[in-house]
Amino acid sequence: ATGAPFAVQLGEAKVGLDAPPGFADTGFTGSPRLQELGEALTSASNRILLFAISDADLRRFMVGDPLELRRYMIVVTPRGMERERMTEGAFKLFTAESLRDFGLPPAGADYPKYLDTRPVGASSPLAELKKEPDVVSMLHGTRTKGGFFERSKYLLSSTTLILLRGKPLNLSVYTQYDNP
């Protein structure tokens, strides 16, 4: 069975949200631990609309096993902007401000080799996935330090800023890989 989409009120607009296949919304659990985990992924100035973990992690959580958190996603909106309509021009300024610290992606780089040259833990832009007036999406990568007998791991994430019914949404999806 899959979860049903749910409506989120953002000012005067209702936005329908649903976790994609393979992910499960954590809101129904009422778990403070999962809520704190979602809050750690975003600024306190954002309102979390959806925090989803993989179906396998949700099954682990429900029986008390530790989470792997190899895949998770979050949808947020800035609290200060959720009651007001944003124009396309304001959204363009918002995306420029939000993505300015990310830098430019390397042209045609071999991502694992590129990430291996970057400092451990440094988020590096990898590709611009989409750039339209109402959607901007970037792919980022991070190399994490492996243990004594482990190889380095790679964390890929996408940040997508969407102007939906006059409301700015930030969708981030995270996936961890053990090897290139």
N, C-alpha and C positions, 0 to 999 in steps of 0.2 A: 504494500500500500504506500501511496505517496501522500505527503502533506498537502493540504489545500492552500491555495494562495490566500493571503490576508491583506486587508487594507490598512494603510498607515495614514493618519491625518497629518498633513503638513500645511498649516494655515488653512486656507479655504479649499485646498486640493486634497483629494484622496488618491493615494498611489498604491497600486496592487503590487505586492512582492511575493516571491516564492523562491525557495532554494532550488538550484538546478539539480538534475539527476546526479546521484553520488554524494550529495550533501544533505544534511539535516539541520533545520533551524533549531537553535538551542533555547529559544524563548519559552517554550512550553514546559521546560524542566523546572523553571523557577530556581535554578541552582545559583547561589552566590558565587561559587567557584568559577562556573562558566561565565557569569556576568563579569567578574573581575578580569578574567582572561580576555574577553572582548574589549573591555575598557582599557586594558593595557596596550591594545593595538592602535588606539586613536587618541587624539587630544581630548582633554576634558571639555573643550569648547564645542565638541561635536556630539550630536545625538545619534546613538546607535539605532538603526532601523531594523537590521538583520545581522545576526552573527550565526554562522553555520559552520559545522565541522563535518568531517566525512562520516558516512553512514557507519563505517567500521568503528570509528572513534565513539560515536554515540552509543553503539552496542556495548563497547568496553566501559563507557561511563555508567551506563544503566546497571551493569553488574558489579561495579566497584573496581574494575581493573584500571591501571594507569593509561592515560591517553598517549598516543604516538604523535598526534598533531603534525602529520606530514602534509595534510591539505586542509585548509580552512579559508573562510571568506568573511568579509564584513562589508556592510553598506551603511554609510553614515551621511549626515547632512549637518552643515554648520548651524548651531543653535540660533545664532544671531540672524540667520537668513531664512529660517523655516517658515516664518509668517508673511514674508514679503515676496512678491513676484520679482524674478530676476530677468532682465532683458538679455538679448543675445550679446549686445555690446558689453554689458556688465559681466556676463559669463566669460567672455573673451579675456577681460581684465583679470577675473578671478582665476581662470586657468593659467594665465601667464604668471600670476603671483604664486600660485600653488606649485607650479612645476619649475620655477626659475632656478631653484637650488639643485635640481637633478642633473643639470648639465646636458651635453649632447651625446647621443649614442655613438659608438665607434662605427665607422663605415665598413660593412662586410667582415667584421671580426669573427673569429672562431670563439664563441662565447666561453667555453671552459678554459681555453688558453688565456683569453683576456682576463677572466676572473682570477686565474692563478697568478697573474702579475699584480693584482690589486691587493691592498692590505686586507687581512682577515677582518670580517665584520663590516667592511665598507660597502655601502650600497652603490652600485654602479649602473648607469643607464645602459640598456642593451639595444633597444629598438623602439621606434615610435610606431605603434600598432595602428593607430587611427587618428586622424586630425580633420574634424569637420566642425562647422559652426556650433553644433550642440553636443559633440562627443569628442573627447581627447583621451587617448589611451597610450600608456607607456609600459614597456617591459623593463624590469630591473632585476639585477642579480647580485647575490652576496655569496662569498665563500666563507664557510664556518670552519673552525679548527676541529679536526678530528681528534680522537683520543690517541693514546700511545700506540695502539695497534690498529687504529682506524685511519682511513683516508679522509681527506677533506671532504666536506659535504657542500652542496650547492643549494641555495634557497633562491627560487625564482618567484617574483611577484609581479602582478600587473596592477597598475593604478589607472582607473578609468573615471574621468569626471564627465557627468552627464547632466544636461539641462533637460529636465522632464517636467512638463506642464508648469514651467516657470520656476521650478525648484532645482537647486544644485544638489546632485547626489555624487558621492565618492564611493566607488565599488573597488575593493581590493581583494585579490585572490592570491593565496600563498601556496607554494608547493615545494617540498624538500626532496632533493635527489642525493643518493649516496655516491654517485659517480657521474662522470661527464655524459 
